[in-house]
Amino acid sequence: MKNRSELREVIMKVIYQINLLDEANLDYDVEKLIKEQLEIQNEFVDSSVDGIIKNKDKIYELANKYLNDWTMDRLNKVDQAIISLGIYELMYTDIPSVIAINEAIELSKKYSDEAVTKMINGVLDKVYHEEEK
């Protein structure tokens, strides 16, 4: 059984794949994408992926508001997925803010460089202080 941090990594990977497939205008089945990453169905993963997809426009709008001299569409797909997950958890779940931000930062440390990690931290911190619930 995967812990929540490992499940967040699965969510990030699925959102990354969706971003790539959307950009290429290719059809996909979200359930199959999740199943490729996770052998056992998990409600946390399913609801998070679904929530990020449903709220993508609002999540991107919020991220763009706090990205200095950048927009989400200029970031690589991994960073888009990490920011999307972080903002989704801050704005649409009961997960404590410090956990949502820290988990996104840990993913960024694993998949991005230090400058991007600082940028993601800054964006999520601003969303937390300026927008949250």
Secondary structure, 3 states (H helix, E strand, C coil): CCCHHHHHHHHHHHHHHHHHHHHCCCCCCHHHHHHHHCCCCCHHHHHHHHHHHHCHHHHHHHHHHHCCCCCHHHCCHHHHHHHHHHHHHHHHCCCCHHHHHHHHHHHHHHHCCHHHHHHHHHHHHHHHHHCCC
